[in-house]
């Protein structure tokens, strides 16, 4: 009842319910809500890919909802920051833009600014 796959299915049920509520409020089309609901079934997941994603990211939820093969991150150790940023911009252009962007807060409370506030 409370196994790993059951927990994943519960998370997917929340995603489905959210989509239906958003459609009811007119935030997304009903067709999108129906597609999301249809996709929110554990048997539609590649469970091996999800487990690998969790092992790689140490994040138990993201690999359930996001195919990490479709994600891109900038080179955090680039020695030439301008060239690294230019490469990342090119990757974004080649992908057709950004659909969803997740930003994190660093261990020293950095939020994309240089003062740490």
C-alpha positions as CSV (number, residue, x, y, z in Angstrom):
1,X,0.0,0.0,0.0
2,X,2.8,2.4,0.8
3,X,5.5,1.1,-1.6
4,X,7.5,3.2,-3.9
5,X,5.4,2.7,-7.0
6,X,2.2,3.4,-5.0
7,X,3.8,6.7,-3.8
8,X,4.6,7.6,-7.5
9,X,1.1,6.8,-8.5
10,X,-0.2,9.0,-5.7
11,X,2.0,11.9,-7.0
12,X,0.6,11.3,-10.5
13,X,-2.9,11.4,-9.2
14,X,-2.2,14.8,-7.7
15,X,-0.9,16.0,-11.1
16,X,-4.0,14.7,-12.8
17,X,-6.3,16.4,-10.2
18,X,-4.4,19.7,-10.7
19,X,-4.8,19.5,-14.4
20,X,-8.5,18.9,-14.1
21,X,-8.9,21.9,-11.7
22,X,-6.9,24.1,-14.0
23,X,-9.1,23.2,-16.9
24,X,-12.2,23.8,-14.8
25,X,-10.9,27.3,-14.0
26,X,-10.1,27.9,-17.7
27,X,-6.3,28.0,-17.1
28,X,-5.6,25.2,-19.6
29,X,-7.7,23.6,-22.3
30,X,-9.8,20.5,-21.4
31,X,-7.9,18.6,-24.1
32,X,-4.6,19.3,-22.3
33,X,-6.2,18.2,-18.9
34,X,-7.4,15.0,-20.5
35,X,-4.0,14.3,-22.0
36,X,-2.3,14.9,-18.7
37,X,-4.8,12.7,-16.9
38,X,-4.3,9.9,-19.4
39,X,-0.5,10.1,-19.0
40,X,-0.7,10.0,-15.2
41,X,-0.7,6.3,-14.8
42,X,2.2,4.4,-13.3
43,X,2.1,1.8,-16.1
44,X,3.0,4.6,-18.6
45,X,6.3,5.3,-16.8
46,X,9.6,3.8,-17.7
47,X,10.3,2.8,-14.1
48,X,13.9,2.0,-14.8
49,X,14.4,5.6,-16.1
50,X,12.6,7.0,-13.1
51,X,14.9,5.0,-10.7
52,X,18.0,6.1,-12.6
53,X,16.8,9.7,-12.5
54,X,16.3,9.5,-8.7
55,X,19.7,8.0,-8.3
56,X,21.3,10.7,-10.4
57,X,19.4,13.7,-8.9
58,X,18.7,12.5,-5.4
59,X,15.2,14.0,-6.0
60,X,12.4,11.6,-5.5
61,X,9.7,13.5,-7.5
62,X,11.3,15.2,-10.5
63,X,12.1,12.0,-12.5
64,X,8.5,10.9,-12.1
65,X,7.2,14.0,-13.8
66,X,10.1,15.1,-16.0
67,X,12.1,13.0,-18.5
68,X,15.6,14.1,-17.6
69,X,16.7,13.3,-21.1
70,X,14.8,16.4,-22.1
71,X,16.5,18.7,-19.6
72,X,19.5,21.0,-20.2
73,X,21.7,22.8,-17.6
74,X,24.5,25.2,-18.2
75,X,28.1,24.1,-17.7
76,X,28.6,25.0,-14.0
77,X,32.4,24.5,-14.3
78,X,33.1,26.3,-17.6
79,X,36.5,28.1,-17.4
80,X,35.3,30.5,-20.1
81,X,32.0,31.8,-18.8
82,X,31.2,33.8,-21.9
83,X,31.7,30.8,-24.2
84,X,29.8,28.5,-21.8
85,X,26.9,31.0,-21.7
86,X,26.9,31.2,-25.5
87,X,26.9,27.4,-25.8
88,X,23.9,27.2,-23.4
89,X,22.0,29.9,-25.4
90,X,22.7,27.9,-28.5
91,X,21.3,24.8,-26.9
92,X,18.1,26.7,-25.9
93,X,17.7,28.0,-29.5
94,X,18.2,24.5,-31.0
95,X,15.6,23.2,-28.6
96,X,13.1,25.8,-29.7
97,X,13.1,27.8,-26.5
98,X,12.4,27.1,-22.9
99,X,9.1,25.4,-21.9
100,X,9.7,25.3,-18.2
101,X,12.5,26.7,-16.2
102,X,13.3,25.5,-12.6
103,X,15.6,27.6,-10.6
104,X,17.0,26.6,-7.3
105,X,18.3,28.4,-4.2
106,X,22.0,27.7,-3.5
107,X,23.4,26.5,-0.3
108,X,24.5,30.1,0.5
109,X,21.1,31.5,-0.3
110,X,22.0,32.6,-3.8
111,X,19.0,33.4,-6.0
112,X,20.8,34.4,-9.1
113,X,22.2,37.5,-7.7
114,X,25.7,38.2,-6.5
115,X,25.1,39.5,-3.0
116,X,23.8,36.3,-1.5
117,X,20.6,38.0,-0.2
